[in-house]
Amino acid sequence: MIARSFSKALMGAALVASLAVSGPAMAQSQGNKEPVKPFKVDKFVPQHEITYAIDTDPAHDPENVLVLDLSNGGRVLIRLMPEWAPHHIERIKTLVRQGFYDGIIFHRVIEGFMAQTGDPTGTGQGGSKLPDLQAEFNDAPHMRGTVSMARTNDPNSANSQFFIVFYPRFALDHKYTNFGRVISGMDAVDTIVRGEPPKNPTKIVQASILADHKPRPAPAAPVQSGAITADMLSKSGSN
């Protein structure tokens, strides 16, 4: 199993060197999952026709824009790239439309590296009940804002966990399935609470596909801590 912790001493050059071996520690339990079964995808793009340019206008092809409304109040838009990883995009859309990601925390967030989410147990060991995916490694570089799939040391073990890269990490290229990039709201990603796990983790309040036009969730009501009123005292005395 890939190691799950980084000491502060590994940050900087040592961290970069270690990533080539350990990656972002995408530990997920295999459990009793079904064998890997590829999805049926209607259209595959030949490798020589794939582009690694990103369309940053969310109005274009909203079916392939993932929306994450976070508990820090931010809204993150992610351009999904079916040309890069068709099976992984199909998986993400399926889980999003099932409401799978709603309420899930960012359980592993490393300063200068990445923020990882997608585990309903919040431990880094869980995933969905769907079969694991076959790797779809591609030539898209892991740049700032890259969204890529988590996995164990088995290349064909990605399931539901994914991570967003804070800074370029080219040592991850061709080792993790890169399936999209943040096109709006990277400032909200930058403020995701750090930790492994964080003490007060940031959550995905709602995940949706832009084409579905789901309303933005209402902000959480602030905790009231004002003075005790006479009405409150009278109610208390009547009990």
C-alpha positions in Angstrom: 0.0 0.0 0.0 1.3 3.4 -0.8 2.4 5.4 2.2 -0.2 8.0 3.4 1.9 10.6 5.2 4.4 13.2 4.4 6.6 15.0 7.0 7.3 18.7 6.7 10.9 17.8 5.9 9.8 16.2 2.7 8.3 19.4 1.3 10.2 21.2 -1.4 12.7 19.3 -3.5 12.5 16.2 -1.4 8.8 16.1 -1.9 9.0 16.5 -5.6 11.5 13.6 -5.8 9.3 11.3 -3.6 6.2 11.9 -5.7 7.7 9.9 -8.6 7.6 6.8 -6.3 4.7 7.4 -3.9 2.4 9.7 -5.8 -0.3 11.4 -3.8 -0.8 8.4 -1.6 -4.1 7.4 -3.1 -4.9 4.6 -0.7 -8.3 2.9 -1.3 -9.3 -0.5 0.1 -10.1 -3.1 -2.5 -12.8 -4.6 -0.3 -15.2 -6.9 -2.1 -15.5 -4.9 -5.2 -16.4 -6.5 -8.5 -13.7 -7.2 -11.1 -12.8 -4.3 -13.3 -15.4 -4.0 -16.1 -15.0 -1.3 -18.7 -18.0 1.0 -19.4 -19.5 1.2 -22.9 -18.5 4.5 -24.3 -20.2 5.7 -27.5 -17.2 7.5 -29.0 -13.5 7.1 -28.6 -11.2 9.8 -30.0 -8.0 8.5 -31.7 -4.9 9.4 -29.9 -3.5 11.6 -32.7 -6.7 13.7 -32.6 -6.7 14.4 -28.9 -6.1 17.9 -27.8 -4.8 19.0 -24.4 -6.1 22.5 -24.7 -8.8 23.4 -22.2 -11.9 25.4 -23.0 -12.4 27.8 -20.1 -15.8 29.0 -21.0 -18.4 27.0 -19.0 -21.2 28.0 -21.4 -19.5 25.8 -23.9 -20.5 22.1 -23.5 -22.0 22.4 -20.0 -22.5 18.6 -20.0 -18.8 18.4 -19.4 -18.5 20.9 -16.6 -18.4 19.6 -13.1 -19.6 22.0 -10.4 -18.4 21.7 -6.8 -20.1 23.9 -4.2 -17.8 23.8 -1.1 -18.5 24.4 2.6 -16.0 27.3 2.5 -18.6 29.2 0.3 -16.6 28.7 -2.9 -17.9 27.3 -6.2 -15.4 25.4 -8.3 -16.0 24.6 -12.0 -14.0 21.8 -13.6 -13.8 21.1 -17.3 -14.2 17.4 -17.8 -12.3 16.0 -20.8 -13.9 12.8 -22.2 -11.2 12.7 -25.0 -8.6 12.1 -22.3 -10.4 9.5 -20.1 -13.9 8.5 -21.4 -14.5 5.8 -18.8 -13.4 8.0 -15.9 -15.6 10.9 -17.1 -18.6 8.5 -17.3 -17.9 7.3 -13.7 -17.6 10.9 -12.3 -20.9 11.9 -14.0 -22.7 8.8 -12.8 -21.6 9.3 -9.2 -22.4 13.0 -9.3 -25.9 12.4 -10.6 -26.4 9.8 -7.8 -25.5 12.5 -5.2 -22.6 10.4 -4.2 -20.2 13.3 -3.6 -22.6 15.5 -1.6 -21.4 15.9 1.9 -18.0 14.2 1.4 -14.9 15.9 2.9 -11.5 16.6 1.5 -9.8 14.1 3.7 -6.2 14.5 2.6 -4.9 18.0 1.8 -1.2 18.7 1.6 0.2 22.3 1.3 1.9 22.8 -2.0 0.7 19.6 -3.4 -3.0 18.6 -3.7 -6.4 18.2 -2.1 -8.0 14.8 -2.2 -11.7 13.8 -1.8 -14.3 11.3 -3.0 -14.2 8.8 0.0 -17.5 8.5 1.8 -15.7 7.1 4.8 -13.4 10.1 5.1 -10.5 7.8 5.7 -8.9 7.5 2.3 -9.7 3.8 2.3 -13.2 3.9 0.8 -14.9 4.3 -2.5 -18.2 3.7 -4.3 -19.8 0.2 -4.8 -19.1 0.4 -8.5 -16.3 -1.6 -10.1 -12.8 -0.2 -10.1 -11.7 1.4 -13.4 -9.0 0.5 -15.8 -6.3 3.2 -16.1 -6.6 5.7 -18.9 -3.2 7.4 -18.5 -2.7 10.2 -21.1 -0.3 12.9 -22.0 -2.1 15.8 -20.2 0.3 17.3 -17.7 -0.5 17.6 -14.0 -0.6 21.4 -13.8 -2.0 23.8 -11.2 -5.8 23.0 -11.2 -5.4 19.5 -12.7 -8.1 17.1 -11.5 -6.9 13.5 -11.5 -8.0 10.1 -10.1 -6.8 8.6 -6.9 -5.7 4.9 -6.9 -3.6 2.4 -5.0 -0.3 1.0 -6.3 -2.5 -1.0 -8.7 -2.9 1.1 -11.8 -6.4 -0.3 -12.3 -7.8 0.6 -8.9 -9.3 4.1 -9.4 -12.9 4.2 -8.2 -14.4 7.4 -6.8 -11.6 9.4 -5.2 -9.9 12.3 -7.0 -7.5 15.1 -6.2 -7.0 18.7 -7.4 -3.4 19.8 -7.8 -2.2 23.1 -6.2 1.0 23.4 -8.1 2.5 21.5 -11.1 3.5 17.9 -10.3 4.8 16.5 -13.6 6.1 13.4 -11.8 2.5 12.2 -11.7 2.1 12.3 -15.5 1.4 8.9 -17.0 0.9 7.4 -13.5 -2.5 8.8 -12.6 -5.5 9.4 -14.9 -5.8 13.1 -15.5 -9.4 13.8 -16.5 -9.9 17.6 -16.3 -8.9 21.0 -14.9 -10.3 23.7 -12.8 -11.6 26.6 -15.0 -13.1 28.7 -12.3 -12.9 28.9 -8.5 -9.2 27.9 -8.0 -9.2 30.5 -5.2 -11.7 28.3 -3.3 -9.5 25.3 -3.9 -6.6 27.2 -2.4 -8.5 27.7 0.8 -9.5 24.1 1.4 -8.4 23.2 4.9 -5.1 21.3 5.1 -4.5 18.1 7.0 -4.4 14.3 6.9 -7.2 14.5 7.8 -7.9 18.1 8.6 -9.4 18.9 12.0 -12.2 20.9 10.4 -12.3 19.5 6.9 -13.8 21.4 3.9 -16.8 19.5 2.4 -18.3 19.2 -1.0 -21.8 20.5 -0.1 -23.1 19.7 -3.6 -21.6 18.2 -6.7 -23.5 18.7 -10.0 -23.1 18.8 -13.7 -23.6 22.3 -15.1 -26.0 21.2 -17.8 -28.4 19.9 -15.1 -28.9 23.5 -13.7 -29.1 22.5 -10.1 -29.6 25.5 -7.8 -26.7 26.6 -5.7 -27.1 25.3 -2.1 -28.0 27.9 0.4 -25.2 29.0 2.7 -25.1 27.4 6.1 -26.9 29.5 8.8 -24.4 31.0 11.3 -24.5 29.6 14.8 -26.4 32.0 17.1 -24.5 32.9 20.2 -26.3 36.1 21.3 -27.6 37.1 24.7 -30.4 35.1 26.3 -33.7 36.9 25.8 -36.6 37.1 28.2 -38.7 35.0 25.9 -36.1 32.2 26.1 -36.1 32.4 29.9 -39.8 32.2 30.1 -39.9 29.1 27.8 -37.2 27.5 29.9 -39.1 28.1 33.2 -42.3 26.6 31.8 -40.6 23.2 31.3 
